[in-house]
Structure formats: C-alpha cells, structure tokens
C-alpha cells in the first residue's frame, strides 16, 4: 500500500510537472505556466471522474446481471 506522504508527492509531481507538459503537448497556444497547471488539473479531475463513473456503471451492471 502507498504511504500518504508518497501519494502527496506523486500528486504534486503530477499537478506541477506532468499535467502542464501534457497541456503544452495538446495545446501549444497556452503560453503561461499557471494556465497550464490550471487546465491540466481540470483535465485530471475530469479523467478521474470519468474513470469513477465507468467503475460505478460496471459495478451496477454486475449487480443487475
């Protein structure tokens, strides 16, 4: 199991390094770093929400079937 401190560091690395790089790759017109951090965080939140909803749908289908 991942320790809470490790999870926190992974989150910081994702928000401040990986997410801005992904946004820069997807949309080079976003010129400032803070905008990239904000957009990357929003995209990350959307991805997590989609995965959560898909898991919920699959579990409901599993219960019904």
C-alpha positions as CSV (number, residue, x, y, z in Angstrom):
1,X,0.0,0.0,0.0
2,X,1.2,3.5,-0.8
3,X,2.0,5.7,2.2
4,X,0.1,9.0,2.4
5,X,3.4,11.1,2.0
6,X,4.2,9.2,-1.2
7,X,0.7,9.8,-2.5
8,X,1.1,13.5,-1.7
9,X,4.4,13.8,-3.5
10,X,3.0,11.9,-6.6
11,X,0.1,14.3,-6.6
12,X,2.4,17.3,-6.5
13,X,4.6,15.9,-9.3
14,X,1.5,15.2,-11.4
15,X,0.0,18.7,-10.9
16,X,3.1,20.8,-11.3
17,X,5.2,18.8,-13.8
18,X,3.2,16.2,-15.8
19,X,-0.1,18.0,-16.3
20,X,1.4,21.2,-17.7
21,X,3.6,19.1,-20.1
22,X,0.5,17.3,-21.3
23,X,-1.4,20.5,-21.8
24,X,1.6,22.0,-23.6
25,X,1.7,19.0,-25.9
26,X,-2.1,19.1,-26.6
27,X,-2.4,22.8,-27.0
28,X,0.8,24.8,-27.6
29,X,-1.1,28.1,-27.8
30,X,-1.5,28.1,-23.9
31,X,1.6,30.2,-23.2
32,X,1.8,30.7,-19.4
33,X,2.7,28.0,-16.9
34,X,-0.1,28.9,-14.4
35,X,-2.7,28.5,-17.1
36,X,-1.2,25.1,-18.0
37,X,-1.3,24.0,-14.3
38,X,-5.0,25.0,-14.0
39,X,-6.0,23.4,-17.3
40,X,-4.0,20.3,-16.5
41,X,-5.6,20.0,-13.1
42,X,-9.1,20.3,-14.6
43,X,-8.3,17.7,-17.2
44,X,-7.0,15.4,-14.5
45,X,-10.2,15.9,-12.4
46,X,-12.3,15.1,-15.5
47,X,-10.3,11.9,-16.2
48,X,-10.7,10.7,-12.6
49,X,-14.4,11.5,-12.7
50,X,-14.9,9.5,-15.9
51,X,-13.0,6.5,-14.5
52,X,-15.0,6.6,-11.3
53,X,-18.3,6.8,-13.3
54,X,-17.3,3.9,-15.5
55,X,-16.4,1.8,-12.5
56,X,-19.7,2.7,-10.9
57,X,-21.6,1.7,-14.1
58,X,-19.7,-1.6,-14.4
59,X,-20.4,-2.5,-10.8
60,X,-24.1,-1.7,-11.2
61,X,-24.3,-3.8,-14.3
62,X,-22.5,-6.6,-12.4
63,X,-25.1,-6.4,-9.6
64,X,-28.0,-6.4,-12.0
65,X,-26.7,-9.2,-14.2
